[in-house]
């Protein structure tokens, strides 16, 4: 064993391996030799150099022992031998680059290899002969090898001790650092808490202040209005002027209070973004009417560009209006003659709003200062125009909240252009805004107008087994566009869209000539209001499963959906699909239900002509459902076909026959004569 270890070390050294790799090769070789001697009492160790790229030192250890009985357990590290720890082979695997073992009753062969160092000279046959000759001259001294092994062990232990001390030192330094980091985090957290508390106190103070200010200010403005109206007597010209001064001062102060509160809310992160779908045309129309009062003469014109070609936007309409209102009112204040133009254009997925004026302009050094709170640039006009100095800072903060920017280009005497760039579709973290979509099939087009994603999913699931082409949108503007483009045969309209009643839209739709069927669905249980607005039907939410399908079928197919409608009752969707496909040649309208209770609810409406009923379902069984159908006067004569794969007992068969049910096993649909059998049972039940 010592001889094998010494030879392995010497060969590794002659081949150019570094000292640590020499120790690895020697240790692996001695461990394999130890196993061969201990378990087979004899064996051979052979050293080879692979003529490959890269070259490698190969060590073959063979013995003629009984083999290894638990090789898989040994290699997995789970086996412990009676003579040792059972870790020799697994340890050898880790030391060498490759490892292979073959064991049988006639002996064991282990081959391990270590790649030669990258900088070592190539080993040729001549080099191998020289190496063998040098090994033959080398003296074999077992005691020297054991001494060297002990020295290596002591050196390794010393290195481990040094590394352990270094690790302990590093751990100590890390603990000190961690304590410092923890203290720093604690201080930062305290500072953050202090800042939050200060911000909350500031917001609370400004909120309370605004409330305390608004009450007397509103009273002052109301009293000024009373005096201006001369309700209690006429005023002299001087008194009227004084009252007007009071009113204007109160209005300025009220504007300052409102701006202060808005800025505080933005800084405190307490501004809620409420995106809705709207058109730029409507925003411009509202601003035109709102700001017309600021035009005191004909010297300045307020011009809005045509925005009819722009798509609808999905963002916070109120905050966009507030931004544009601030910009336009500022432009009107600082423009003595000329015009203030407002325009909107699409740039990719963003919309660009421009407010351009022919006013006094702003020097380049003040372009950023005007966006600081309470900053007002001095000048002749500024001295005559009162302002809070908060409008532009607030507008930039609101634009950033909406995911956009606010910039200015201006030169003194050449006017100013303020540009607001906003995403046309504001991205919600919880749920991105919808765009109109469609599921195309061969049937009639049905438009679902619903702003709630969950409800839309429920409608889609209810209608997925029909042949209708489903169109989806979430607001009135999209609905109007789709109705004009697609001409749907029916519209399912949610009454409340984005918090607004959609019945006026329905009235306009009827007035414009739309003659399709309209179903109004709502949690507001007011069917009469829906019918007065022009609805053909009203469904209260939540809509019972199958009721939407049945209502659409009744409206679109008229009397054909009455006694000719078949209700397929089965909790297995695949079974319903197979039966529905088999019924297609008979051109009968189909309804579906998943449980017996749903079937009873739909049948109670009186528009079902017959039922295919499964026997085994959750809740009511097929037999229990049939008994309840027969117990009701409205459904006592309703044709029922039991369609099941269940092997019926004699008692069940007798009970079904007594209740007047026909029987069609599910396996019939897989037989060649399925259509004949289906036609026969439909005819027998009086459905054809």
Secondary structure, DSSP 8 states (H G I E B T S, - for coil): -HHHHHHHHHHHHHTT--HHHHHHHHHHHHHHHHHHHHHHS--EEEEEEE-SSS-EEEEEEEE-S---TTHHHHHHT----SSS-S-HHHHHHHHSSEEEEEEETTEEEEEEEEE--TTS----HHHHHHHHHHHHHS---HHHHHHHHHHHHHHHHHHHHHHHHHHHHHHHHHHHHHHHHHHHHHHHHHHHHHHHHHHHHHHHHHHHHHHHHHHHHHHHHHHHHHHHHTTTS---HHHHHHHHHHHHHHHHHHHHHHHHHHHHHHHTT------EEE-HHHHHHHHHHHHGGG--SSSEEEEE---TTS--EEE-HHHHHHHHHHHHHHHHHT-SSEEEEEEEEEETTEEEEEEEE-SS---GGGTTGGGSTT----SHHHHHS---S-HHHHHHHHHHHTT-EEEEEE-TTS-EEEEEEEESB---SS------EEE--SS-EEEEE-S-HHHHHHHHHHHTTS--EEEEESSHHHHHHHHHHH--SEEEEESEETTEE-HHHHHHHHHTT--SEEEEEESS--HHHHHHHT-SEEEESS--TTHHHHHHHHHHHGGGGSTT-EEEE-S-HHHHHHHHHHHGGGT--EEEESSHHHHHHHHTTT---EEEE-S--SSS-HHHHHHHHHHSTTTTT-EEEE---S---HHHHHHHHHTTEEE--GGGGGSTTHHHHHHHHHHHTT--
